[in-house]
Amino acid sequence: MIGVIADDLTGAAEIGAVGLRHGLRAEIVTDGQPGGKADLVCVDTDSRAKSPQEAARRVTAATKLLQNAGAQWIYKKVDSVLRGQVTMEIEAVMQQLGVERALLAPANPSLGRTIRNGKYFVGGRPLHRTDFLHDPQFPRTSAHVLELIFPPQFFPLDRAGLGDELPATGIVLAEAATAADVGCWAARRTPEMLPAGGAEFFSALLTVAGRPAGAAAAANFPAAGATREFFVSGSATVVARKFAAAARRQKTPVFSLPLELGWGVDLQPEVATAISQRIIAAFATHSRVVLAVGLPPVRDGEISQSFSSHIVRIAKATLARVTVGHVYADGGATAAELVWRMGWSRLEVRQELAPGVATLAVAGEKNLLLTIKPGSYAWPAGWTAADVIAT
């Protein structure tokens, strides 16, 4: 069994879907023990926004869990643009495993996320000139890769290109401008190194280990009316706003948060109940319903972070009263809080719709599927928001 430690749910699902692509049975554990039948166990520590000390504690516990479960090797999944307590978490795994070196390769060149000459680029643009500049928790205010993470406490940190000699100890942050570069780094990783990074590096490691990727399954939505589908979008990205607008054009019911929440007003219980009741009524005549933020962009980080919690409160109240066959959660924080509030502790990976977009089965819920997507990721290639609704 291979173990993975991710700091959020979407990262765990992304790696689980990569494992599925490589022929591995994959599951995600948010609480409790693994099921015991998976080839790949991804533990979500939900630690990205925690303090460095709490993040390290959670990651140490996850490492012990995977060791006790018999993991042959462990991968530390990090955010591709290095948000969160990256170095603290890597050091915690290194110390628990007793290793002196870590190879960190966060870039995902196939998604346009590259590192070259010490700088991070997204779609060819410096990182700090993209939407990541306005991330509510970890704004990316620089493209210089070593400025994006906190200095480690116990090990040195070095940046390296493919032609550089690697140090004997410490964390090596690998530059990669192409998928071939990522493959070369996977080939350079040795057993005494902790591998850490993004989904593309994990995929390359599996290939090097003799598990090549198979053909991706067709990414299709069920036929309209085949099952009730509930789109829960706590993301305020441009992608999410376009999706909601396209849904309205397709005459799909779309429900949004009250405008006053953008001013910092709390969501009152009676308002949440009223919105939930309207959603339930819409399901009586429609097989698809969308719940989205629907507010103008808000620069206040604390206010914008509260939107996903408001969305999940409404979604939970809805799911308690209406049977839904497929939930689509857009946004990592939204997906994580929904899973936590619903008490879904173990998820089985069923399909990779696109890099970063995975469909999961909820253990113990026979007829329920959950598809999750990071807010910064686009819908799968070839899909427009209208396609997703209209298919």
N, C-alpha and C positions, 0 to 999 in steps of 0.2 A: 504494500500500500504506500502511496505517495501522500505526504501531508503538505498542506498549504495554509499559511496564516495571512489573512487579509484584514485590513483595518476598516473595511466597510462591506456591506452586503453586495453591492454591485460589483466590487472587485472580486469577491469570492465567487459570485455567479459567473463573471467573465472567465475566470480561470477554470471553473467547473465545466463551462461550455467548451473551452479549449481542450480539456481532457476528453470530453465526449467526442470531439473532432478526431482525436488521436486513438479512439477505440477504448477509452476507459469509462467504467461506470463511476459516476461522480455524484457526490452528495455535499450539501452545505449544512454545517452545524452552527446554530446560533446559541444553543444552550444544551447542556447535558452531554451525552455520550454519542459517538458515531453508531450507525446502525449495524456495522460489522460486515457488510456485504460489498462495500464500495472499493474500487481500486484507487480512487482519489477522494480524499476527505479535505474539504476546504472549511476552515474554522473562521467565522466572522467574529472578530474581537470588538467591533463597533468602537474603535479607539481613536479614530482620526481626530475628533474634536476634543478628546480628553487631555488632561494635563500630561506632561512628559512622564511623570512618576506613575500615574494611573495607566497610561498606555503601556509602559514597560511591564507593569504588574500583570496586565491582562495578556500580553504577548508571552510572558514567561509561563503563565498558566496554560495557554494554548499549546506551547511547545511541549510542556510536560504531558498534556493530554494526548498529543500525537505520538510522543515517544512511547507512552504506555499502551497505545493502540497498535504499536508495531510498525510505525512509519519507517520505510527504508531510507528515505531522505526527505528533507523539508525545504520548501520554497517559501520565501518571504515576499508576498505580493505587496507592492507599494503603488501609490497613485502615479500615473504616468507623468504628471507634471509636478510631482514631488510635494503635494500638499500633505499636511499631517505631521506626525512625530516620527519622521522617516528614520533618522539616525538612532533615536532612542530605542525604537522597536527593533531595528537590525541588531543593535548591540545587545539587547535583551535576549534575542535568539542565539546570538554568538556565545554569550556567556553560559546559557543553559546547555548548549550543545558542546561547549568546550572547544570551540574553533577560534583561530586567530585571524582568519581572513574572510572577507565577504566580497563577492563580485556583484555590484549593483548596476543593472542595465534597465533603466526605466523607459527608454525611448520606444515608441511604436511607429517605426517609419511607414508601415503600410497604411497608417491613419494620418500620415503627414506630421507626426510628432518626432522630431529629430534633434540630436545634439551634435554639434560640430564646432570645433575651435573654441570650446568652453561656453558656448551659448545654446540656449534652447529655442527651437523654432516650431511653430504650429502652422502648417500650410504655407511654409516659406516666410512667415512673419515672425519677428521676435516675440517671445512669449508675452512680454509686458504690453504689447500692442494688440492683444486679442481680448476676447471677453473675459479671460482669466484674470485680467487686471481688476475686475470688479467682483471677484469671488468673495462672498460675504464673510467667510471664515479665514481663508488663506489667500488674500489677493496677491497675484504674481506681479510684483512691481519691478522686476528685473528679469533680463534674459540670461544673465550670468548664472550658470548652473550651480556653482558652489555657493551662491548667495541665496539659493532657493531653499536650502535646508540648514538646520541648526548644526553647529559643530559637534562632533561626537565627544563623549566624555572620557571613554576608555580606550579608544583606538584611533590611530591617525586616519585622515581622509585624504585621498588623492584622486585626481582626475587623470584618465589615461585614454590614449588612442590605441588603435589596433597594433601599431608598430612599437608601442612602448613596452619596456620591461616592467613587470608587475612587482610591487613591493612584497616583502616576505610576510608582513602583517598589516592589518588595517582594512578599511573599507575602500574599495576601488570603484569609482564612478566611471562607467564605461561610456565613451562617446559612440554614437551609431547614427549614420546618415541614411543607411539603406537596410533593407531586410537581410542582404548578404552580410552586412556588418554584424547584425545581431546573431546570425548563424555562426560567424567566426568567433564571437565572444562565447557562445555556447560550447564550441569546440575547445576553447581555452580553459574553461572551467574544470577544475580538478576536484576530486572527492572531498578534500579537506577544506574547500571553500563553501561558505554558505551562499547559495544563489539567491539573488533578490532582484526585483524589478517588475516590469510590466508583463502583459499577456504575451507579447510577441517573443520575449526572451524565454518564457516558460515553454511555449510551443517549440522553440528551437532546441531547448534542452531535451524535450521528449523525442524529437527527431534524432538528435545525436545519440540518445539512449536506445535507438532502434525501434521507436514507435512513430513511424511517419503518419502524417495526417491523412485521413481518408477524404472522400468526396463529401462536401457539405450537403446536408439535407435541404430539400426545397423549403423555402421560408414562406409559407402560406398561412393566411388567417382562415378560420373556419368560414363556411358559407354563411351569409347573413341569415339570422334567424335560427341557426343550428344550436346556439346556446346563448345565454345572456352574457354580454361582455361589458365590463365596467372599467373605463379608463380613468385612472386616478393620477393626476399630474400635479405634483407639488413644485415643479420646476418653473422658474420665471425666465427661462432662456428664450431666445428668438425662435428656436426650433419648437418649443412648447406653445408659444403664442401663435405661430403659423398653423400648428396642428389644430388648435382650438378654433381658429378662424375657418379652416377648411372643413371642420366638422359641422360648423353652423351652416356653411354653404351646402352641405350634403343633407341638411335637415335633420341632423342628429342632435338630440337634446344636449345642451352644454350648460352646466351650472358653475357659477363662479363665486368667489368669496365676496362679501360685502365691501363696498368701496372704502368704508371708514377703517377697515383693518390696515389699510396702507398708511394710515395716520398714527398707528400704534395702539389703537383701541383693541381690547381683548374680544375674542369671539364668545358671545354670551350663549349659555346652554340652550335657551329657547330659540335662538337664531340658528344654531347648528341643527337642532331638531327639525325646525321648519324646512331647512334646505334638504335634509335627509328625507323628509316626507315627500317633498317635491320630486326627488330623484326616484323614490320608490313608485310614485304615481307614474312617472315617465316610463318605467320598466313595464308597466301594464300594457303599453302600446308600442314600445320599441325594444329591440333586442340589444341595442347598444346605447350607452349613456356615457357622457364625459363629465368629469368633475375636475376643474382646472382653477388655477390661481386667478387668472383673468383680471389682474390689477396692473396699473401702469408701473414701470420700473421704479424701485425704491432703493435709494442709496444707503439707507440706514441698515447696517448688517444685522442688527438684533431683530429689527422688524421683519426683514425679508426671511430670516431663518425661521421665524414663527409661522410662516405661511404653510410649510409642509405639515407642521403639527396640527394646524387648523383643518387642513385638507384630510388628514388621517382621522381626526375625530369624527368628521362627517362621514367618511368612508366606513369606519367601523360601525357607526350607528346604522348605516344603510345595510351593510352585510349581515347584521344581526337580524334583519327583518325581511330580506329578500334573497332567494337562492340565485347565485351567480356562478356560471361555469368557468369563466376566465376573467381574471383581474390583470390589467396592464398598469404597472406602476412606473411612472416617469420621474426620475430623480432619485439619487442614492439615499438622501435623508428620508425622503417620502417612503421608499421601499422598506428601508430598515425599520422605521417607526411603525409602519403598517404590520410588518411581520412580528415585531415585538408586541404590539397591542393586541394582535389576533392570537398570540401564543403559538405561532408556528415555529417550532424549535428545530425541525429538520426538513430539508428540502432536497428533492431528488432532481438532478438536471436531466431534462428530457430533450431539449433541442436548442441549438445555437442558430438564431435567426440571422445574426450578423455579428461581427466582432463587438463584444460588449453588450449584446442584446440576447438574453437567454430566457427560455421557458422552463419553469420548474413545476414539479408536482409537490403538493403539500402532503407530507407524511401524515396519515390519519384522516385525510380529507379525500375520499375516493374520487369525487367528481369535480375537483377544483384544480385549475392550473393558474400559475402566476408567472407573468412575463415582466421582467424588469429591465430598465434601460437607464444608464447615467444621463443626467440632464444635459451634459455637454456633448453627448454623442448624438449623431443624426440617426434617423430611422434607417433601416437597411437600404442599400443601394437599389435604385429603381423604384422605391416606394416614395410617394409623396404623402403628405398628411391625408389628402383626399383619397388616395389609393387605400390607405389603412382603414379608413372608415367605410369606403364603398365596396371593397373586395367581398 
